[in-house]
Amino acid sequence: MNGVGMVTKINGTEYKQFGKKVLATQINFSLLEALFEVDQEVQRKIDPNRRMEIRQFIIDSLKNEESFYFSPFIFSARNGIKVVDGGFEFEPSSKIYILDGQHRSAAISSALSYLKSVKEGKEEMGQYAEAEKNQNYIDILNSYPVTMQIYLDLEQHEERQLFTDINTERREAHIGLVMQYDQRDQYTELTRQVADQLIEEMEIDHQRSRLTNQNTAITSLTIMRRCLIALFEGILTVKTGDPYFRGCKYDEVPDISASFFLSWKKLFPKKMSDRNQYVPGLTGIQIALAYTVFILIRQHSVSYKEAIRMLLSLRRSCSWQHDDPLFAHMYNPETGKIRNHSSATAIQKTALAFVLKIESERDQST
């Protein structure tokens, strides 16, 4: 990725969706901020409360030295990007127009403004160590890699329709291709390897990250990848850098990974993909189980295989229905369903509930 004068060149992969050209790419936020605009005829107004919530999540993640993850942003280029040798090039003075990700991008910008203000205040008070710490946060945000899907040739009325579809049905725009595009990510490659191994054992969606109640697949590649990161590293937000497979040898990783997902067949009800009746098909539950293994290994000094076997004690104490006491922290009695199950906080609480129940069952059996 480089810029020459007023021309910006980026790398990426082009594909077609619904007959339209789409570019899958990833660029740092500092460059993205200079390239995109908001068309008020397409977008709705910013919700300040939502922006503030996401901004606080970003700042808390930075201060706690935790990574954070955002799903792909979606843009329209309005024919302002052309194919050139070795990549794609923005026409001079052209912009891309955001279709999905407005609040997230606004929150990152707001977090940058806040951190710059704090940094200046620390400098004026002579607190240079604190100022340097905030500068580090600023550098992290400026270089934050934003995964993007850019529609290259949409008309404005088609942008409005896509924006409506995204925000009413929350359809992911070919997330499977994004997984395939990021060939250098070892967790993505591991996920594909494990999914291929499990093809006869369970239905896995290779395209979507958010599975609806009508979807018969139990999980997706995107969710499986998040499970593996939680399983091996205990990370519940975005993962950056090379994998660090704690407590096992590299050649053991595929077998451990497959064993975790195969345990679901013993642990969950037969109709585990029925999201209306049961919770195993929900993202937060699956990641919480992986995180539970991570916790058990550290608290009880057991192997991955033993920690996975310990999960099976939940068969005796959990109905896996929405109103089970284990999910009381997420249960909404008005709808009869659990909600907000996939936030980092909810996943941590669910994993803690699993661990306490497993330890209770273990104490009773000894």
N, C-alpha and C positions, 0 to 999 in steps of 0.2 A: 504494500500500500504506500503510495507516495503522491505528492502534489507537486506540479510544476507550474509556476505562475498561478493562473486562475483555473487550472485544470486539476481535477482530483481523480486519481485512478485507484480502483479497488479490485480485490480478487473475489471470486465467488463461483457459484454454480447456477446455471440457468436451467429451468425446467418449465413445463406448462401445467397449469391448473385451470380447469373449466375453460380451456381454450385460450387462456391468457398467459403471457410470458411472466415468469416470476424469477427473481434473483435471490438466492440464499447466500448470505454473507455475514461477516462479523467485523465490526470496527469499534474503536475506542470511543467513549462517550464525548470526549473533547472535540473530536472530528465530527461526530454525528450532530452535536449541538450547533455546529456552524452550517450544517447542510440541510436541516429540516425546518419546515414551517407548519403552522396550524391553519387550516382553511376553516373558518368559522361557519361556512355554508355546509361543511361536511361534518365537523366535529361539534359536540355539545360543549357547554361551558365547563370549566374546571370546577370540581367540587373541592373547596378549600380544606374541608375536614379530611377528605380522603387523601389529598396531597400531604397534609400534615401527618397523617398516620403512617404513610409510606416513608416520608422523610424521617420520622422518628425511628422507624424500623431500620432504615439505612444507617443513621447515626449510632443507634444502639449496637448494631452489628459491627461497625467500625471500632467503637470503643471497647467492645468485648472481644475484639480480634476474631470475629466470626465472619465467614464468607456468607454472601447472600446471593440468591438466585432469582432471576426474572425470566419468564418465558419469552419467546421471540416477539419483538416489536414488529408491527406490520406497517408498511409505507406504500405510497404510490409515487412513481417517478414522473408520470405524465410525459413520457417519451423524452425525458431529459437525460437518460443514460444510454450510451451506445456501447456496442461490443467492439473492442479493439484487441490487438495482439497482446496476449498475456493477461487479459482481464476485462474490466469494464471502466468506462470513463464518463464522468459527469460533463455535460455540456457547460460552457462558461456561464456563470451566474444562475445556473439551474438549481432547483431545490427539490427535495422530496417531501411529501405531505403525509403526516402521520394519520393512520387509520386505527391503530390499536397500540396503546402504550403511552397515551398522552399524560395520564396521571403519574405513571412511573418516571417518565422523562422530566416532568415538571418537579417531581419530588427530588430527583437527583440534582437538578439545577438549584432547587431551594436549599438542599443540604450543602451544596457548594457555597452558596451565598452566606449561609449561616456560619459555616466553618471559616470562611475568609474573615467574617466579622469578628469571630471569636479570636482568631489568630492575631488580628490587628490589635484587639484589646489586650491580649497577653503581651504583645510586644511593647505596647505603651506602658504597661505596668512592670516591664523588665523581666517578665516570666518567660525567658527565651526557650527553656526546655519544653514548656507547655505549648508555646508558639510553634516549635518545630514538630511537636506531636500532631498538632492540627494541620500543619503543612503536609505531613505524611498522609493524613486522611484525605486531604485535597488531591494529592497526587494519585492516590488509589482510585478515587472517583473519576478523575480525568482520564485515567487509563482503563477504566472499567470496560470489559469487552461486552458489547451489546450484540446479541444475535438478532438478525433481521431477515425479514422476507419482504422484498420490494417488488410490487406489481409494476411492470415496466410500461404497460400501454392501456391503462384503464381510462375511461372517460369519467367526468366528474359525477354523472348520475350513477355510474357503476361503483364509484367510491362510496357514495351515500348508501347504496344498497349493501355493499360489503360491510360498511361500518354498522349498519342495522343488524345484519346477520351475526356479526361478531358479538355484539352487545346484547342480543336477545337470546341467541342459542349457544354462544361461547364456543363456536367451532374452531378448532385449531387448524391453521392453514398448512396442512401437509407436514406435520411435525415429524413424521417418519423420514421424510427427505432431509430434514435438518439433522436428524440423528445420523443419516448416512453421509451427510456432507462433512461432518466433523470427524474425518478419518484419523486424525492424530490423537484423539482422546481414547485412552486405554480403557476407561470404564465403559465407553460406548461400544468398543470392540468386544469387551468381555460380555456385555449384555447381549449382543448379537450371538455370540458363541453359545451362551447358556440358553437363550431362546431357541436356537436351532436344536439344541440337545433335548429340549422339553416339548418339541413340536407335537409329539404323540401323547403327551401327558396332560397338557392344559392349553386352552385357547388364549393366545396372546395377540393383542392388537398392535400392529407394527406401524401405525400411522398416527393415532391420536394419543394425546397425553391426558386429556380429561375424558373419562368414560361415563356415558350417560346410563340411566337406569335401564334403557332399552338394549344396551350393548351386552352381548352374551360372553364377551371375553372377560376373563378374571382380572387381567392386568394388561399393561402396555410396556413397550420398550422403555419409554421415558420414565415410567414409575419404577420399573425394575432397576434402572440405572440409579435412581435415588435410593432405592432399597440397598443396593450394593455399597454405595458410598456411606450410608448409615451403618451398615453391617461391619465394614472393615475399618472405618475411620471415625464413626460417631458424628459425622457432619450432616446437619439437617437443612442447610441452606446451600449456597452455591459452592462447588468444589473447584479450586484453582490449583494449577501445578500438577506434578506427577502423582500417581497413586502411592499411598503408603499402606501396604497390607500388613496391619499390625498382628503380631502373634501367630504368624503362619509363614510357610515357605511359598514362594511365588508359584511353584508348580502345583500347590495344593488349592490355589484360589478357585479355579473352575469347578472342581469337585465340591468344595465348600459352598460355592454359590448355588450350584444345582441342588445340593442337599437342602438348602434353606427353602427354595421354592417348592421342592418336592414334598417338604414337610407339611405344606398346606393341605395336601390331599388327606392326610391323617388328622390334621388339626381342625379343619373347617367342615361345616355341613356339606352334604352332597350338592345342594343347590347354592354353593357359595357365591356364584356370580349374580344371584338374585338380590340386587341392591335394595329393593323395596322391603324385603323381609330380613335380610342379613347384612352385616357390615364388612365381611372380608373383602368384598370387591371395591372398597373405598380406599383412596390413596393414603390417607392418614393412618389407617389401620395397618396397612402393609408396611409402611415405613416404620411405624411404631414397633412392629414385631422385629424388624431388622435391628432397630436401635436397642431393643430389649436384649437381643443376643450380644450386642456390643457391651452392654452394661453387665450382663451375667458373667461374661468372660473376665471382666476386670474385678468384679466383686467377689467371685468365687474361684478365680484362678483355674478355670476349666478350659478345655479346647473348644473350638468352634462346633465340632460335631456334638460334643456333650451339651453345650449351651443350646443348640438346636433341638436336641432330644428333650431338654428341660422345658421347652415351649409346649410340648405335648401334654403336660400336666394341666394346661388350660382347658383341655377337652372336658375334664370333669367339673370345672367350675364356671365355665362361660358358655352361654347359650348362643353367642354371636348375633343376637338380635339387638335392634337399636336400643331397646329399653333395659338391656342388661346393666346391672349396677356398675360394672367396670367402666361404662361409658357415661356415667352420670354427669361428668364435667362437660359433656358435649350434647347431652340429650335435651331435645325441645319437646315438652309434653304436648304442646299445641299441634305439632305436626306428626308426633310419634316417631321422629327420626333424629339421628344425631346430625350436628351441623358444625361448620368451621373445624373440621377434623384434620386438615392438612397444614395448618400453621405450625411453625416450629414449637411454639408454646404448647399447643394441643398435643402434638406428637410426643413431647417430653412427658406431659401428664399421663397420656395413655400408656407409654412405656413404663412409667413408674408404677401405674396400677397393675400392669402385667407382672412386673418384677415382684411387687409385694404379694400378689396372689400366688405366684410360682413358689416364692420362699415360704409362704404359709402352707402350701400343699406339701412342700418338701419337709417342713418341720413336723407335720402331722404323720408323715410316713416313716419317720425315724424314731 
